[in-house]
């Protein structure tokens, strides 16, 4: 079995198109919910989407897997269906409290960028 990575992330569904309708938002939320639901707890993932009454939809992702492909797939889908969404994913190369380095992926304007190397503990 391969080493497990650990990841933590979030994304806000967002679109600033003035002509977006309630149906457009419904479609975007449904598609994101399908992507989130594809991440199963049995496989080491914990993901959910909050849809509060004020209209802001937020996805939270965390878990352990052999690669970051699954959470990255969710973030890409969010960017496809809600074009101005933003968020980030931090991936630790091993599931260990001693992991001092991480890779960070950032989504802005619905475009996923990364990875960027992120810090070492201060000595």
C-alpha positions in Angstrom: 0.0 0.0 0.0 1.2 3.5 -0.9 1.9 6.2 1.7 -1.2 8.2 2.5 -1.3 12.0 2.0 -3.4 14.2 4.2 -5.4 17.1 2.8 -7.6 20.0 4.0 -9.5 22.4 1.8 -12.5 24.6 1.2 -14.2 26.4 -1.7 -16.9 29.1 -2.0 -19.3 28.7 -4.9 -19.4 32.1 -6.6 -20.6 33.7 -9.8 -20.8 37.4 -10.6 -22.7 37.1 -13.9 -25.8 39.4 -13.5 -27.9 37.1 -15.7 -27.5 34.0 -13.5 -30.8 32.6 -12.5 -32.0 30.5 -9.6 -32.0 27.6 -12.0 -28.3 28.2 -12.8 -27.5 28.2 -9.1 -29.5 25.1 -8.6 -27.6 23.3 -11.4 -24.3 24.4 -10.0 -25.2 23.3 -6.5 -26.5 19.9 -7.7 -23.3 19.3 -9.8 -21.1 20.2 -6.8 -23.1 18.0 -4.5 -22.6 15.1 -6.9 -18.9 15.7 -6.9 -18.8 15.9 -3.1 -20.9 12.8 -2.7 -18.4 10.9 -4.8 -15.9 11.2 -1.9 -16.7 8.4 0.5 -15.8 8.2 4.2 -15.0 4.5 3.6 -12.2 5.6 1.3 -10.8 8.2 3.8 -12.6 11.3 2.7 -14.8 13.7 4.7 -16.5 16.3 2.5 -19.7 18.3 2.7 -21.4 21.3 1.2 -23.2 23.9 3.3 -26.0 25.9 1.7 -27.2 28.4 4.3 -30.3 30.5 3.7 -28.3 33.6 2.8 -27.2 31.9 -0.5 -23.5 31.4 0.2 -22.5 27.8 -0.6 -19.3 26.5 0.9 -17.6 23.1 0.4 -15.3 21.7 3.1 -12.9 18.9 2.2 -10.4 16.8 4.3 -9.1 13.3 4.3 -6.4 10.8 3.6 -5.7 9.2 0.2 -2.8 7.9 -1.9 -3.0 11.1 -4.1 -4.8 14.5 -4.1 -6.7 13.6 -7.3 -10.1 13.2 -5.7 -10.3 16.6 -3.9 -8.7 18.3 -6.9 -11.4 16.8 -9.1 -14.1 18.3 -6.8 -12.4 21.8 -6.9 -12.1 21.6 -10.7 -15.8 20.8 -11.0 -16.7 23.7 -8.8 -14.7 26.0 -11.1 -16.5 24.6 -14.1 -20.1 25.1 -12.8 -19.6 28.3 -10.7 -17.1 30.3 -12.8 -15.9 32.9 -10.2 -15.5 30.5 -7.3 -12.5 30.6 -5.0 -10.8 28.3 -2.4 -7.7 26.4 -1.5 -6.5 22.9 -0.8 -3.4 22.1 1.3 -1.8 18.7 0.8 0.7 17.2 3.2 2.9 14.6 1.6 2.3 12.2 4.4 -0.4 11.7 7.0 1.8 12.6 10.0 1.8 15.3 12.6 5.5 15.7 11.9 4.8 16.7 8.2 6.6 20.1 8.0 6.0 20.8 4.3 2.8 21.0 2.2 1.6 21.8 -1.3 -1.0 24.4 -1.7 -3.5 24.7 -4.5 -5.5 27.9 -4.9 -8.6 28.5 -6.9 -9.4 32.1 -8.0 -12.0 33.1 -10.6 -12.8 29.4 -10.9 -9.3 28.5 -12.1 -7.3 26.0 -10.0 -3.6 26.8 -9.7 -0.7 25.0 -8.0 0.9 23.3 -6.4 3.0 25.8 -4.5 5.5 24.6 -1.8 4.5 25.9 1.6 6.8 26.4 4.6 8.9 24.6 7.0 8.5 24.9 10.8 10.5 27.7 12.3 13.5 26.6 14.2 
